[in-house]
Structures are given as structure tokens and as C-alpha cells.
Amino acid sequence: MKAEASFAQRLLHWHRQHGRHDLPWQHPRTPYRVWLSEVMLQQTQVSTVVGYFQRFVDALPDLPALAAAPLDQVLGLWSGLGYYSRARNLHRAAQRCVECHAGELPATLEGLLDLPGIGRSTAGAILAQAHGLRFAILDGNVRRVLARYHGIAEWPGLPAVEKQLWQLAESHLPHHDLADYTQAQMDLGATVCARSKPRCLLCPLQSGCTAYAQGLTAVIPVARPRTETPVRATRMLVLQDAAGRVLLQRRPPTGVWAELWSLPEAPAETSLETALAGLPAKLDCQAEALAPFRHTFSHYHLDVQPLRWRKAVAATAVGETGQAWFSASELEPLGLPAPVRRLLSSLPD
């Protein structure tokens, strides 16, 4: 068994010299800012999150402001980060905190876990970083560090392996400097114990690392078992009126891009004629086929063929609920899927 104090002390000593101390959510390190950063950092790198975080807190500086904001504003601030359920859960959790916790995040594990979108690791990060409490985290970086250090040669996503990693994460917790220790783990995994080409000669844990000693850093942790990624196809319908406005419609409340504004679509199983018949516009010209593209989600590829109609005549009344025409200046604050925003911004004249 590796000495817990030695593990934590070496990590804290390394962090004082080489860790990241100038991240915007560290100054000040309030529960709201830690929570927001932790949610943004799920599936997203620090370099990408920094700009989004600053823009978000400039607009919504505290939890009551987030709770009071329209969902459209929250999704607009999130637009481009992906995994939009994170933003919807943030909004719902903030509203619940206003209703049940006097506008503050709970300072207990049970209270945090009761909120939408907060799991065990995110709750631990909030409690450790914002309150200095002795709780572990287990994000992707920490999983990798622990798997290599202890030589765990199984996929970390297996329930039994995850349980083991949680036990190890808790066993290494120091009794002081919990905020810095939590950050140190994430920093080490991100900058030294990287997924590929780890910089083992610079690692403070090298002398006790099983994977390094056995030459297994290239294969630990074991990658997720690969499965063939399915491919789906759709046609995105770009309808513009004579003023250049584009027709958008609200996505359903569940599923991919839920509640975002997006372009009308004609999936492979829907005829183009049927899709166009339900739109509030008259089309007197043929569609212009734009360059197709592929967008990859976590569980499938989406092949998109955009079709464009210029100078569509907007119907007097909007069709289905949730359909509306937007000018170019009105698109910026909207919550739009990243590929749709890119498509609209690159339309040829």
C-alpha cells in the first residue's frame, strides 16, 4: 500500500510550484463559480472553458441571477460548448436553490446530490474547493492518475473498477489544503499524466507509480471498448426571406439539442415535400444544395445536407408553435447548436 500522506504531500508540493493558480474560477473561489466551472469542464478542456466561463459570469454573476434568467439566455451563453443538458440542469438547479435553499448551493453532499446535474465528483469538487471539506473527486484526470499509480489494468468505467477508484481517491485525501489538493489532481492529469505521451520524468508521483515501473503507461488506463458508431442522415432547411431573415424552430424539450433554436429538418424518413408543407413560408424557387458536412455526437455521426431557399415569402402567421424568423443580428444571443451557427455564419452571398 502506498503511503497516503506521501501521495498527497508530493502532489501538494508539486502544485505549489507547477499547478494552475490563475484560473478565473479560483478568484474568488465561491461555491457558485466552482460549480459553474466544474460543470463546464465536463467533457471540455480548460482552454475552451475559460472564455465561456468569463462570459457567463459577466452576464449571470451569481446563483440568483442564473435562476432568474430566461432559459434562452442561458442556452445562448452556453452555445458552442455542447452537451446542452448541462446548461439546462444548471438553470433548473439554480431555480431549486432559490426555492429551497435561500438562493445558495447546499454545503452538504446529500443536498448537492439532490440537485439536477450534480453527481458525486462534482459535489466533491464543490465541497473541497469552495468549503475546504474532505471530499474526493473522480473526474477523467483523477481516474487516469489513480489507475496508473496503482496499476489498475481494467477499463475504469466498469462499476467494480469505479468503486475501487473511489476508495483509492478517498484513501489519499489529506487533512488540510483540500482546495489545492483537488486542483492539483486535475492539473497533474491534464498537464503531466496526460492520456497520450505522459511526461513521467516530471511527475512527482513517479517513484511510486506502478504503470511507470512496469512500462505500462501507454496501456493504462484501458480504453473504453470500441463499438461501431452508427451514422444518421438529415437535411437542414435554410429558408431566408427577402430581408435575409432565416426561419428557425425550437427543438423538442428532450433529445439532441433539446430546447435550442435550430433549422427545420427533413430526416431521411421524412419526405422533403412533407417537411416543407409544415413551414410558414411560400417557396417559388428550387433549393440550392450547400456543402454537406458531418457532425459527431458522443453516440453517433450525423451527416447533414443543407438545402437553401432564398427570398422565401414568410406566411402571415407563423406555423407551428416555436417557429420564428430571425435577422442576422438576432442570431448572436440565441442558443444555437454549434454546427448550425457555423452553417449560418458561412452562408454564401
Protein Blocks (a to p, Z undefined) as FASTA:
>chain_A
ZZfklmmmmmmmmmmmmmcfkbfklmccdfklmmmmmmmmgopafklmmmmmmmmmmmmm
bfklmmmpcfklmmmmmgongpmllmmmmmmmmmmmmmmngopacfbfklmmmpghiafk
lmmmmmmmmnopacddddfklmmmmmmmnopabdfkbmklmmmmmmmmmmmpcfehklmm
mmmmmmmmmmmmgmbhpafklpcklmmmmklmnopmmmpccddddddddddddddddddd
fkopacdddddfedehihiacdddddfklcfklmmmmpccddfbdcddddddddddfkbc
cdddddddehiacdfbdcbehiacddfklmmmpccdfklmmmmmmpcZZ
